[in-house]
Amino acid sequence: MPGRDAIDHQVWIRSLRIGAVVGIVAFAGVAITGDIQSKLMFEQQPMKMASAEAACHDGTEFSVLTIGDPSSNDCDGVENVFEIPGLLSFLANGDFNTRSTV
């Protein structure tokens, strides 16, 4: 007859596996629905997509870190510190080279 530690370990491993499967399925669901929603938002409300991604000028770059004055209504006081080329275009159109116009 297995000891209490062995039974606890079996329960723990089973719980971990179930949690991992649920986590992977949930991650895939969020990634797919988020992609669909971002493409729909770009199609119907392109300025909202530009605002959500902090895109001040036309281009394909996705700004990961932006520093600026939040009270200004223009892009003069905004500096993009770290950008990923092509990612904003991919999120909006599914293509890394399409330039988004803001």
WOWO-V945471 format. One record per residue. N is the residue number from 0. RES is the residue in three letters. D_CENTER is the distance of its C-alpha to the mean C-alpha in Angstrom with 2 decimals. Layout:
# WOWO-V945471
n=<N;N>
res=<RES;RES>
d_center=<D_CENTER;D_CENTER>
This chain:
# WOWO-V945471
n=<0;1;2;3;4;5;6;7;8;9;10;11;12;13;14;15;16;17;18;19;20;21;22;23;24;25;26;27;28;29;30;31;32;33;34;35;36;37;38;39;40;41;42;43;44;45;46;47;48;49;50;51;52;53;54;55;56;57;58;59;60;61;62;63;64;65;66;67;68;69;70;71;72;73;74;75;76;77;78;79;80;81;82;83;84;85;86;87;88;89;90;91;92;93;94;95;96;97;98;99;100;101>
res=<MET;PRO;GLY;ARG;ASP;ALA;ILE;ASP;HIS;GLN;VAL;TRP;ILE;ARG;SER;LEU;ARG;ILE;GLY;ALA;VAL;VAL;GLY;ILE;VAL;ALA;PHE;ALA;GLY;VAL;ALA;ILE;THR;GLY;ASP;ILE;GLN;SER;LYS;LEU;MET;PHE;GLU;GLN;GLN;PRO;MET;LYS;MET;ALA;SER;ALA;GLU;ALA;ALA;CYS;HIS;ASP;GLY;THR;GLU;PHE;SER;VAL;LEU;THR;ILE;GLY;ASP;PRO;SER;SER;ASN;ASP;CYS;ASP;GLY;VAL;GLU;ASN;VAL;PHE;GLU;ILE;PRO;GLY;LEU;LEU;SER;PHE;LEU;ALA;ASN;GLY;ASP;PHE;ASN;THR;ARG;SER;THR;VAL>
d_center=<49.43;46.12;45.74;43.35;41.05;40.73;39.94;37.35;35.74;35.66;34.06;31.47;30.60;30.43;28.18;25.83;25.72;25.14;22.32;20.68;21.04;19.71;16.63;15.96;16.64;14.45;11.39;12.29;12.90;9.65;7.83;10.75;11.14;7.70;8.43;11.91;11.32;9.52;12.45;14.86;13.91;14.42;17.64;19.02;17.87;16.96;17.73;15.36;12.46;14.06;14.39;10.88;9.88;13.28;14.85;18.57;20.07;19.78;18.16;15.41;13.92;10.48;11.61;10.31;13.50;15.65;19.08;21.31;23.50;21.73;25.10;25.55;25.01;24.64;22.71;25.71;24.75;21.16;20.58;17.48;18.01;15.40;13.81;12.47;14.76;13.91;10.12;10.25;13.03;11.43;8.62;11.69;14.45;13.75;15.88;15.46;18.61;18.64;18.98;17.50;20.23;19.83>
